[in-house]
């Protein structure tokens, strides 16, 4: 029996991020998703082909201090999320994750979802920084394309080893 799009997306997340075995990472669940919506409603993006999700994008605005601490390995990704305060003016956006089922890759869907989300966040926050912790060369490349498109310099945390 073939897996549903949703099941395939969960499987992809486990393969790429393996967050269950890395306490530093943000393990995405319903509570995390709800909190992301509270940080900013554009933080969670999904593209559904009519048969379930085929692209998931997570990003969230935060402060420069938290961004700097994360990039310098003073706090984990999980702490970056947990320490981001609600209801304040944000100046940085963390590109948390973009997952795309294989047959939907290289179509610009994740890039467009992310750019639209950044533009939505910028309507209410003076964003000056964009940062990422890429796990794959495709993720790194996508972040660079997004950075160029939105006109924000990209700051990169060392790749997961």
N, C-alpha and C positions, 0 to 999 in steps of 0.2 A: 504494500500500500504506500502511495506517495505521501510525502509530508505536505501540510498546508504552507502557504507563504509565511504565516506567523511562526509556525514551528521551524521553518528554514531560517527565518531571521534570528530566532533564539539560538539555534545551532551555530549560525555564523558568528553571533556575538560571543558565544562560548569559545569558538575556535580562535578568533582573532584576539580577544582581550583576556580570556581566561581569568576573569576578575575574581572568581571564587577562590583561586589559590594565591591571589595577590591582595593583601589587606590594604595596600596603598591606593588601590583603584576604587573608583566609585562603582558599586554594584547597583545597577539600575533595577528598580522594582517599582511597584505602584506608589509607594510613599515618596520615593525619590522623584518620580514623574510629577506627582502632585506639588511637591516643593519647587520643582523647576518652573511649573506654571505660575507659582506665586512670585518667584524671582522676576520672571517676565513671561507672559503668555506665548511669545514667539520662540521660547527656549526649546520646545519640542516640536519637531516637524516630521511629517510622514507623507509618503506617496503610496496610494493604494491603487492597484491596477483593476480593481473591481473584484478581485479574488483574495484580498488581504494585502497587508503591507509588503512592499518590495524595496522601499528605501526608508530608513530612519536616520534622522539627524538630531543630535543634541548639542546645544551650545547655551552658554549663559553669561550674562554680564556680571561683572564683579568690580572690585577696587584695584587700583594700581599696587597698593601694598600687598594684597593677597596674591596678585599676579607675580610680583617680584619674589615673594617668599616661595611660591610654587616653582618658579623657574630656577631658583637657587637651591631647590631640594630641602628647604626649611620646613615645608608642609607638604603633605600628600595630596593627591587628587581628591580623595575623600574629604580631607580637611578643607581644601579650597571650596568645595561645595558647601560643607557644613558651616564654615565661617563666613560665607557670603551673606551679608545682612540683607534683610528685606526692606523695601520701601525707602530707598535712598537713591542718590544720583550715582550712576555707575559710569566708569570711564574705560573699562577694558572688557573684551569679550573672549571667553575661552571656547575654542572649538573643541568640544568634548569628544564627539564621535560621529562618524558617518558610516552607515552600513548599507550596502547595496547588493541585492541578489545578483548573481553572476550574469544572468541574461539581460539585466537592466544597466550594467556598467557601461561607461563611455558614452552615455547619452545626455550627460549634463544635468541629470535630475537632482543629484545631491548638491551639486554646485548651485543650481538655481534656487533650491530650497534654502540653502545656507545664506546666499546673497539676499534673498527676500527677507529672511529672519533678521539679518544684520540691519537691513534698511528699516525694518519695523522697530527694532530696538533703538536705532539712532533717532527715531522720531521723538523719543522722550528722554534720551540720555546722550551726553556729549562724548561719545566713544572716540578715544584717541589711540587705543592699543588693541591688537589682536594677537592671541597666543594659542599655541597648540602643543600637544605631546603626541607626535605621530608614532603609530605602531607599525605602519607599513609604508613602503615607498609610494604607493598610490595615495595614501592619506596625506603624506608630506606634499606630494604634487598638487593635490586638491587644495590644501591649505594655501599654497603659494598662488594658485590661480585665483582663489577667493580674495586673498590679500591684494593682489594687483587690481582686481575688478572693483573692490570697495575703496581702494586708495589708502589702506592702512598698512603700516610696516608690520611684518609678521615676526613675532618672537617665538623661538622654538626651544622647548625643553628637550634635553638629550633623549634620544630614542631608547625605547625599552630594549634591554639587552637579553 
